[in-house]
Amino acid sequence: MELVKAALAEALRLLRLQAPPTSLQDSGMPTPTRDSPAAPPGLPPTCSPSLVSRGTQTETEVEMEPSPGPPGLSNGPPAPQGGSEEPSGTQSEGGGSSSSGTGSPGGTGSPGILRLVHLPQHTDTARRNSSSSSPSERPRQKLSRKAASSANLLLRSGSTESRWGKDPLSSPGGPGSRRSNYNLEGISVKMFLRGRPITMYIPSGIRSLEELPSGPPPETLSLDWVYGYRGRDSRSNLFVLRSGEVVYFIACVVVLYRPGGGPGGPGGGGQRHYRGHTDCVRCLAVHPDGVRVASGQTAGVDKDGKPLQPVVHVWDSETLLKLQEIGLGAFERGVGALAFSVADQGAFLCVVDDSNEHMLSVWDCSRGSKLAEIKSTNDSVLAVGFSPRDSSCIVTSGKSHVHFWNWSGGAGVPGNGTLTRKQGVFGKYKKPKFIPCFVFLPDGDILTGDSEGNILTWGRSLSDGKTPGRGGAKETYGIVAQAHAHEGSIFALCLRRDGTVLSGGGRDRRLVQWGPGLVALQEAEIPEHFGAVRAIAEGLGSELLVGTTKNALLRGDLAQGFSPVIQGHTDELWGLCTHPFQNRFLTCGHDRQLCLWDGEGHALAWSIDLKETGLCADFHPSGAVVAVGLNTGRWLVLDTETREIVSDFTDGNEQLSVVRYSPDGLYLAIGSHDNMIYIYSVSSDGAKSSRFGRCVGHSSFITHLDWSKDGNFIMSNSGDYEILYWDVAGGCKLLRNRYESRDREWATYTCVLGFHVYGVWPDGSDGTDINSLCRSHNERVVAVADDFCKVHLFQYPCARAKAPSLVYGGHGSHVTSVRFTHNDSHLISLGGKDASIFQWRVLGAGGAGPALATPSRTPSLSPASSLDV
């Protein structure tokens, strides 16, 4: 220990000393002159580090040797012209070895220049200037050099011009500081993901990290429009309020949509949003007053993995204020169905949860207290409702059952109420597998729609001793009529104001109006590409609103037909790009649909079937074509006007994760899961492409990439957290001296790893917490899509650890992508499994505006002056 302490003390002392000029002359080395290159940032003028690599960044040693000029590091400042080069492996900023290269001819060179040497394990490597040391002194000198290495990592200096006259100051951090957040302070910063170091070089114009902006951005987001409707796997999801607004839900948002103009026309209607839920909404019920709404959410987990409890919100649709929170901690898994009572002006609320027993409970709406609860059935429950004539009668239906419940309130004392069940008996009629819907008729009878396509009429009759079933109800229901209405299941029934009934079919997609005695009066068929009928609501006059299983909301009537007013995807979304000069954007996903959206008219401009899963897309700068990457290694170029495929290529057989045109439109870069970036030359109109080269060097799949503003270079991220830079115009070469790219300006910034955005990463991140990132065009803010259903807004540059952000919820699944529109007036975000598209209005920035002052750029060094290792 004494030897170690002495070695450390000696090393720190030597670091503070300037070597006298005579020592340089005696050693035969050239003396630094006024015209000599400056020393690298953070190092004394007569010393430069020699990196001895042992395979990872955290296993490096820096050896102090006399040198007249800046070192040439693959992970550091460039070497002067004429410096010696030795073969070595190339390390990425993520710390992993990515490729190997050979040095320039002539391994001798002038003395004092940095050499990169691989240090074999279990073998002592001879170092220059150590031949005069005796064997007994070498361990001591090695310790001294290691101490010097540790101290050097914490050196701090000012601008390049002032570093000649400054002595290096050692940090009290000691040798263990090599794994701190800051490495070669003043030159680079380091962060760790899953224990892997990621080094990022500080632009030369930034003298101190304290100069960078702190605090959340002045810009804010306001939810402007939600595209999509959850019809594929939910029921009780479409109603019309007293105000004429249509209420439905998707993800964690309940949407209040006011139709206007023509169906789906530009400027038609508007949206308001209730955003009080913390997880996906599963069902709705509207109070008899037509103003209050009850919405039930599913259970979920927070970002720490802790379970979130399902709950029912009762809220005012005029003010969007929550009035009551019902059942927090009382439900399991989620809320499957709910209904307000009608006969007593909505005093009670019935809820069925998604537990194994499908607990049925009745609640006092004004107090939020539970009045009665009972185990319903182990089979799924799909619908629940109060009789409009008698609130003591509740009906549930679902898998192979119709249950009639008699509820006694227990004098309004919480928990004293009782529920008794009488099971519906099918008798001579075939028992269906599912009964998804029912409706009460004015005369008290009940109509049920089932999976056999039949509408059954259930009539009330007095109970007697021979009546099968259980319970003490005074009356029971029996089937009095049957009508075959549809081919396949009946998904929806709706009682109209004139007393007629509408039924919506699944397989046949027919919408049929029935008169007394179940006589068919009129019908219409929903186009196949919209899917089957999921829900029906009666609008103003003869207008009808129809929700479909392909997440579309249609508006029209039986005579004139239906047109879409709301459309959306039906499966997980990943691909997103915005138009270069119009308020339009394009999306694609696992439903194999490629959709172009009009952000001003809030409507679908067009969609085509890709036949394969689309994962990424990008517009050509001209806007005339768009490239789309698929999950098979195939990519297409489509004309945005004719929707025709003008190019069709395949690169590899693995999925493509990113496609990106250069700012001038001359190149197209395609990042694949086969670890390669394919570069194509592109014609001026974008219609023709030809292979230009490949960027080979990543050790994992490509996740993100960006082009430089001059269109010559690429920055890329990979699945193992590498940050690599490529000279595309120079032949798709890997830039092994990443230090030289620190001042390069990027046309876009979507890479999730880099100095300008490393502050977006939360503490304890595992490297998958951030799915997407996008810098605004005016370079004011950065939007981030995370794995916890949130959208974040940070200031740009975001280069301070634990940077604060504005957080916005609403998505019910991992947010897969975010992009700003061409003028930064809006931000688009995609939900993953919830298949939702959110259009956020950017407030406080005035849309496009002057960019933030960016760090000054230093002149690029010539290729001959960089150390190619």
N, C-alpha and C positions, 0 to 999 in steps of 0.2 A: 504493500500500500504506500509505503514511504517513497518507493521508486516511482509509482504512478503519480503521486502528488508532486514530486519534484519535476517529473516530465511535463505535467500540465502547467505548472508555474513557469517553467522555462519557455514553453511554447507561447504562452500568453505574453510573456515579457518580450520575446522576439517579435511578436506581431506589432508591438507598439514602437519598435525601433525602425528607423529608416537606415537602410544599408548605405554606408559611405560610398562615394563615387570611386574611391581607390579600390574598394573591394570588387567592384565590377570590372575595373581595368585589370586588376591582378588576375582575375579569373578568365580574362580574355574575352569578356562579353562587351558588346557595344554600350556606350553610355547613352542614356536617354537624352535627346535633344529637344529643342522647341518644336521641331517638325515631326518628332516621333509620335506615333499613335498614342492616344491617352490610355491609361490603365482602365480596365473594366470597372463598372460600377461596384463600389463596395470593397475594392482591393487596393492595397498600397501600390504606389507607382513602380516600385522595383520588384514586385512579386506578382506571380500569376499562378492560379491553381492548376494542378495536374490531376485529372480525375482518374482514379483507379476503380474500374467498374467490376462489381461482382454479380452482376445479373439484374439487380433491381436498384431503383433510385435510393431506397432507404439503406442500401449497403454500399455507400460510396465513401471514399476518403479523398480529401483535398490536400495535396502536397504543395507547400510553398516553395517556389523556385525563382531565382532571378529571371526577370523577363523585361524587355524594353517596351513591349506592346501588349495589346489586348489579347486574351486567349481566344482560341477558336473552339467552341464547345458545340456538340450536337444538342446539348441542353443548355446552352448559354451564349454569351456574346460571341461575335464572329472573330476569326483570326485575321491578322493582317496579310496582305499579299506576300506570297513567297514562303508562308509558313509551312512547316512539314506536316504531312498527313500520314496516319497509319491506319491500316484496315481495322475495322471494328464493327460490332453490331450496332444497329440504330435503335435508340430508345425513343418511344413516344412520350408525349407529355403525361400520359397516364402511367408511365413507369415501366411498361412492358416492352420487350424486344420485338420489333416488328419486321425488320428485314436486315440484311447484311450488305455491306458495301466495301469496296476496295479503295485504298487511299491513292493519292496521286503518286507518280513515280518519284523516286528520290527520297528515301526514308531518312536521310540525314538532316538536311536543312540547317538553319542557323540555330545555335543553342539558345535555350531559355524559352522556346515556344512550347505551348501545351502539347502533350502527347496523350492519347487515349489508349490505355493498355488493359487487356483482359488479365485479371489476376487469377491464375489457376488455384484451385483449392489444394491445401496441404503442401504448397510449394512457395518458397520465398522468391519473389521476383526482384531482380537487380534493378536499382534505380540509379539514374544519373546523379553524380556528385556524392555518391555514398561509397565509392570504392575505397576511399581513404579511411573508412571507419573500420575499427576492429570488430571481429565477430561478437565480442562481449558487449560492444556499444550499440549494435544494431537493434536489439529489442527496445532499448531506451529511446533510440532515435525514432523507431516506429511509433512508440507511444506518443512521443513529442509531435510527430507528424499528425497522428490521429487527433490529438488535442487541438492542434492548429486547425485541422479540418472542421472540427466541431465549432470552434470559435468563429471561424471564417463564415459559417453559414448564418451567423447573426450580425455580420458587419452591416453598418448603415452609413451611407454617404449622401451628399447632396447631388447637384447637377453634375453632368459629365465634366464641365469645364473646371469645377472646383475640387474635383477628386484628387488632382495631383498634389494639392497642398494640404490634404487632410490625413491625419493618422487614423487608422482603423480603431474603432472602439469595440472592445469585447463586450458581449452581453453576459449578464449573470446567469443566463440559462444553462450554461455548461454543455458538456458533450451530449447530454440527452435531448437537447433542443433540436436535434436533426429531425425529429418526428413531430415538431410543432407545426402550427398552421402556416408559418412564414419561413421560407427558405431563400437564402441569398437576398436578404431584405433589401429593398430598393430595386431588385431585379425581377423577382418572381414571388408568387404566393403559391401555397400548396394546400390542397384539401384532400380528404381521405373518403373514399367510398368502399365500404366492405373491407376496410383495411388497406386498400390500394391507394398509393399516393398519386395525386394528379397535380402536376406542376404547370402553372400558367404564368407567362411573362408579362410584366407590367409595361404598358406603352411608355415610350420615352417622355412624353409630354406630361405625365403624371408624376409630380415630385413627391407626393405623399398621399397615402390612402385617405387621410383625413380631409383632403381636398374634395373628395368625391361626394356627391349628394347623399344625404341621409334622410330618413323619414319616408313616409308613404308619398306617392305622387299626388300632385294637385288635381290631376284628372280622376274622374270617377266613372263608373258604369251604371247604366240604367237599362233594365230589361225592356227591349223595344218590341220584340216579336218572338214567338215560339212556333217553330214549324213541327207539325206532327200531332198525332192523336193516338192514345193508347187503346187500340181496338183489337189487337191481335190476341190478347190474353186476358182481357178484363171485361166486366159487365157493369151495369149501373153506372154508366160513364157519360151520359149525354142527357141534358135537360135544358129547358128554356125558362128563364126567370121572368118575373113580372115586368121588368124593364125591357124585355125583348132580347136581352143578351143570351147567348148560348154558352152554357157552362159545361166544360169537360176537363180532362186532365191528361197530363203526360209528365213522366219523371216525377219530381217533387212539386210541381207547379199545377195549380188549378187555374185554368184559362177562362176568362170571361170575354167572349168574342161577340162583337156587334156587327152583324152583316150590314153592308152598305154598298151602294152602286150596283153593279152587276155581279153575279157570282164569280168570284175569283178575279174580277177586274182590277185594274190599277187603282190604288187608293180606296178600294172597297173595304169599308169597315175598319175596326180598330180592335185592339186587345188591351185588357187589364189583367193583372196577375195576382193571385193570392199565393204568397210564398212563405207561409208560416210552417210548413212541414219540413221535417229533417230527413225524411226518406220517402220512397216512392208512394204516391197515392194509389189506392186500389179500388175505391168505390166512393160514390156520392149519393146524397139524398137532399132534396129541396123541401124546405118547410112549406106548409100550406099557405103561408103569407107570400110566398114567391120571392122573398128577400133573403132570409136566412138559409145557409147552406151547411150541411154536415159532410165532412170528408174524412175518410179513414185511411191511415197509412200502414205500411208494412213495418215489421221490425228490421233493424239493420245493425251495423256496427260503426263505431267512430274510428278515427284514424289510429287510435291506440288498440283497436280490436275489442273494445268493450261493447257489449250489446246495447242497442237503443231499443226502448220499449215502444210497441205500437200504441197508438192513441187516436182518438176522434176529436177533431176540431169543429166547433160550431162557430161560424163567423158571419159577419154582415156583408152581403155582396155589394152594398152601396158604398160603405166606407172601407171595406177590406180589413176591418178590425176583428180580431179574435174575441168572441164573446164567452166561450166556455171551452175548457179542455176536459174531455170525458174519458175515463177509463185508463189513465196512465198507471201502468203496473197491473191492470186487471186482465189484459188480453195477452195471448201468446201468438207468436209468429207474425200475426198481422190481423187486420180487420177485413173480413171477406165480404160482408154485406151489411147494409144498415137501412133503416126506414124510419120516417117520422109518422106518428099517429095523425089521423085526419079528423076523426069525429070530435075530438076535444081541442081543436086548433093547434095541434102540434105540441102538446104538453109532454109527450113521451118520445123516447128514441129507443128503437130495438136494434141490437148489434149482435152479429154472429162473427166469432173470431176464427182463425185458421188453425187452432189447436187440433190435436187428434180427436177430441170429443166434440169439437165445434160448439163451444159454449154459447148458449143463447141467453142474452141478458137484456133487461129493460131498465131504462134510466130516466130520471126526472131531468128534463132539459134545463129548467130554471136553476136547479140546485147542483146539477152535475152528480147526483147521488144515484147509486144502484139500488133499484127496488126489488128485483128478482133475478135469479140466474139458475140455469139448469143445463145439464149435458144434453146436447141435441142428438147427435148421431155420429158414428165413426165414418160415415160416408160424407163426401164433399157436399157442402151447402152452397148453392149458386144464387139463390134469391130469397128475400124476406120482405114481408109487407104486413101492415095493419089493415084490417077491414075498414073501409071508409064509413061504414054504418055503425061499427061497434069496436071500440078500441081494446076490448077484452079479447078479441079474436085476432090471432096472429097466424100467418101462413108462411111456411118455409118449403122450398123445393130444391132438388139437386139430384144426386146420383141415386136412381131407382127408388125415389120416395117423394111423396107429398105429405107433409105433416100439418095438422091443424091444432093450434095451441090455444088453450083458454087461460087467460091471465087474470088473477085477482090481485089488486094493488096493495093489499094489506094495510088499508087506511093511510097510505102514503108514507108509512114508516120504512126507512131504508132497510132492505134485506128481509122484510116480513112478507113480501109478495110471493105468490106461488104460481108455477106454470105447470099445466097438465097437458099431455099430448094425446091426440087421437090420430092414428095413421090412416091415410087415405087408402081405400081398398079398390083395386082395379077389377076384381071379379072376373067377368067373362072377357074383359078387354086385355090385350097383350100389355104386359108391364114393360115400359120402355127402360132403356139403360140410363138415360138422363132426361130430366125435366128442367131445362135451363131458365124458363120464364113462365110467368103467370100474370093475369090482370083481373081486377074485380069489375064486374058489370054493375050497372045502376040497380038492377033488381036483386043484387046480393049474390048471384051466382059467380063462379070463378072459371076462367078459361086458362088452361095450361097448354104450353107448346112443348113438344118432346122430340127426342132424337129420331123417332120414327116418322116424323113429318106430320103427325096428327095433332089436331086441336081437340082437347077433351073439355067437355062442359061438366062442372061439378056443381050439383044443386044441394041446398040445405034440406035436411029432413030431421024429424024428431028422433031422438035416440031411444032405443028399446033394448031389452036384455039380449036380443040375438045379434045386435050390431057388433061386428068384430072390432078389435082394437082395444086400447087401454085409455084410461082417463075418465074423468067425471063430467065431461062436457054435456050440456043439455041438448045440444044439437050436433049433428055430424054432417059430413059431406059425402055424396056418392056420385058416380058418373051417370049422367043422364043423356049424354049425346057425344058422338065422335064424328069428326070430319077430317078426311085426309086432305091436307092443305098444301104440302110441299114435298118435293123429292129430297130426302135428306133431312137433317135436323132443322128445327125452328129455333132461331136464336133470340128473337125479340117479338114482343106483343105490345101494342100501344092502343089505349082507349082514346078516341078522338072526342072533341067537344060535341059533335053531332050524334054521339052514341055508337058510331061504327067502330070497328076494330081493325087495326093494321097488323099484319104478320110479316116478319122478315125471314126469308129462307137462307140456309147455309149453302148447300150444294147447288141449288138452282138459282140463287141470287135474286129471287123474285120478291117483290113487295106487293102484297095483296090486301085489298080493302074488303071487309066482310060486313054484311048487313045482318039484320035479325035472322035467327035460324042458321047462321053461318052460311049465308048465301054470298058467293063471290060477286062483288060489284065492279071492281076495277083492279088492274094490276100493271106493274111496270117491272122491267128487268134491269138490274144494275150491271154496267159493263164489267167484263171479266177482270180487267186490269185493276179495278178498285177492290175486288174481293167480295166476300159474302157480307150480308147485312148483320151487323153486330148490335146496333141500338137504333131506336126510332124516337124522335121527339117532334111534337107539333108546334110549328111556329105561328106567325101572324097570318091570319086569313087561312088560305088553303096551303100555305107553304109548309113543307116538311124538311126536317133535318135528319140525315141518315149517317150513322157511323159505320164504318166497314172494318173487316178483319185485316185489311192491308193498310190500316192507319190513315184512312182518308175520311174527311167529313164532307158530305154532299148536301147540296141545297137545291130544292126544286119542288115539283109536284108530280102526281101520277100521270097527268095529261101531257105535260111538256117535257118530262124527263128530268134528269138531275145533272148538275155540274159541280165540280169540286170547288170548295172554298178553302179547305185546309188539306194539305197532303204531307206525307212524311215517309221515311224509310221504315222497313219492317224488321231489320236485324242490325247487328253491331256495326257501328260506323268508325272509319279510320281515315279515309281520304278526304282532304279539304284543300281547296285553293281559291283565291280571290282574283277577280278580273283585273288586268293592269290599268284600266282607265274607266271602267263602269262599275256601278254598284251591283255587281253580280258575283255569285260564287258557285262553286261546283263541289259536289259531295259524292262519295261512293263508299261501299261497304260490303258486308257479308250477304246482303240480299241481292247482290249482283246488279244492282241498279246504279246507273250513272245519271245524276240529276243536276241540272243547271237551274239556279234559283234567282229570281228577280228581287233584290233587296229593297227596292223602292215600292214595287207593287205587292210585295210579300206573297209571291205566288211562284209556282213551279213553271219555269219557262219551257222546259222539255226534259224528258227522261228516256233512256234507252236501256235495253237489257244487254249487259256485258257477257252473259253466259258463264262468267267466272267471277270470283271475288275480287273486287277492286280495293286496293290498299293505299294508293297514293296518286296524286295528280298535280299538274302544274300547267298554267297558261303560258303560251309563247308570248313574248313582249308585245307582239302585234295584236294579240287577242284573237287571231284568226283560227288558231288550232289549240288543242289541249292534249297533253300527254298523260296517259293513265297507266299505272303499273299494277299488275295483277299478281295473284298469289302463286302462279305457276312459272314465273320468270319471263312471262310474256308481257309486252307493253305495246300500247296502241297510241296512234296519233289520230285525233278526230277533228274534222272541220266543225267549228262551233255553230255555223249557220245551217249547213246541210245535214249535220250529224253523221256524215259518212266517214268511214275509216280510210285515211289516206296513207297510213304506214302501219305495218304490223311486224314486230320483231320479237325475238326470244333470245334472252341472255341467261344461260344457265337453266337450272330446273328448280331453283328455290325462289321463295317469294321476294318481291321487290318492296323495299320499305320507303324509298324516297326517289322522286324524279324532280329535277330542277334545271330550268333553262338558265343560261348565262344572261346577264343584264342586256347584252347586245343581241341576244338571240342566235349567236353563231354556234353555240354548243349546247348539248343536252347531256346532263350527268344523271346516271341511274345507279342508285345504291341498292345492292342485293344482299341477301342473307348468305351468299356464298363468299362473303368477305371482300368482294371486289366492287369498284366503281367503274362502270362502263361509260366511256365518253364518245359522243356522236357529233359529227359536224352536221349542221342544219342549214338548209337553204333559207333565203331571205324571207320567204313566206311561211316557213316552218313545215311545209308539206313533205319535203324530202330530207332523209337523214342517211348518213353513212358512217360506219365505224371509224373513229379516229384513234382510239387507244383504250387502254385499261389502266386504272390506278390500283396497283397490287402492293399490299404492305400491311393491311389491317389483319389482326389475328382473331377477329370476331366479326359478326355481321354488322353491316352498316345501319346506323339508326338515323342520323341527320347529316346534312351537308349544306354548305352555303358557298356562293361565288363571291369573289372580290369585285369591287366596283369597276375595275378595268377589264373584268371578264377573263383574266388569265390564270387565276389561282382558285383553289378550292380548300375550304376547311371542313373536316369531317369528323364525326363521332362514331364510335362503335359500341357494341354490346358489352365490351370489357373496359369501357371508360377511357379509351384512347382518344387523344386529340392529334390528328395528323394534318399536314398541309401539303398541297400538291401543286406543282407547276404544270398546268395543263398545256398552255401554249408552247412550253418547252419540251413537250413530249411525254406528258403525264408522269413526270418525275416526282418522287417523294422528296420534299424539302427536309433534309435531315438536320439542318440547323434551324430549329423552330424559333430561336431567339430573333431571327431576322424577320419573322412574320408578326412581331408584336405590334407594329405600327400600321399593318396593312388594314385598309378599310374594306368593309364587307357590304355588299349591296343589300343583303338580307341578313338577319341573325335569327336562325332557327335552331342552331346547335345548342344543346342544353348544357354543354361543358365549354367553358371558356372564361377568360379573365373578366370580361364585361358582364357576365351573368352568373358568376359562381355564387353570388350572395342569395340567389333564389332557393338554394338547396337548404332544406330544414336540417336541424340537428338529428343525428342518428339515422340519416337516410340510408337505405340499402341500395341505392342506385336506380331503383325502378319507380320512385315516388313521383317523378316528373315525366310525363308522357310527351309533352309538347311545349314549345316556347316560341314566341314571336315578338320581335321588336317592331314598334310602330315605324312608319315611313319617315316621320319627322324626328325620329330617334329620341323621343321624350320618355317613352314608357316601354315596359316589357310585360307582355301577358303570358301567364303560365297556366298550363292545364295539368292538374295533379291526379293522383290515383285515389283521392278521397272525395271525389265528386265536386271539387271546388275549382273556381277560376280565380287567379290572383293577378293583381296589377302592381307592378314595382316601378320605381324610377329607373331610368337608364342613364348611364351605366349602373348596373347593380353589382358592384364589386366590393361590398362590405359584408362580412359574415353576419348572419342573422338579420338580414335586411328586413325592415317592416314592409308590409304590403296591405292592400285592400283586398278582402276576401269576399267572394260572391258565390252563393249556393243556388241550387235549383236543379242541377243534374242529379239523377238518381243512380248513376253508375260512374265508373272512372271516366274522366274527361280525356278524350283521345287526341284532340287537336284544337288549336286556336289560331286564327289569322285575322289581321286587320284588313279592312277594305282599302281600296287604292288611295283614298284621301283621308284615312284614319278617322272617318266619321263613325264607323261602327267596328265592332269586334264580333267575329263569328266563333262559336264554340260548339264542339260535337260531344254528345254523350255516347258512351260505348254501348252497353247492353240496353240502355233505355231508348236508343235510336232517336234521340231528340236533337234538334238543332236550335240553338239560342242565338238570337241577333241582339247584341248589346249596343246601346248608343253611348258613345264616348262623350262625356260632359266635361266642361272646364278647360278643354284644350282648344276649342274653336275649330275642330277639324284639323286640316292641314295648317301648319304654322312653321315658324323658324325652328331649325333644329338646334339642339343643345350644342354649346361649344365643345368641339371634340379635341382631344389631345393633339398637339402639333406632331407632324410626321417628320421623321428624319429621313434623309436621302437614302434610297436603297443602295446597298453595297453590291458591287459587281460580283458575279458568280465566283470569280477567281479569288475574292477576298474572304469567302466563307469556307469553313472547314467541312468538307463533305464526308461526314461520318454518320 
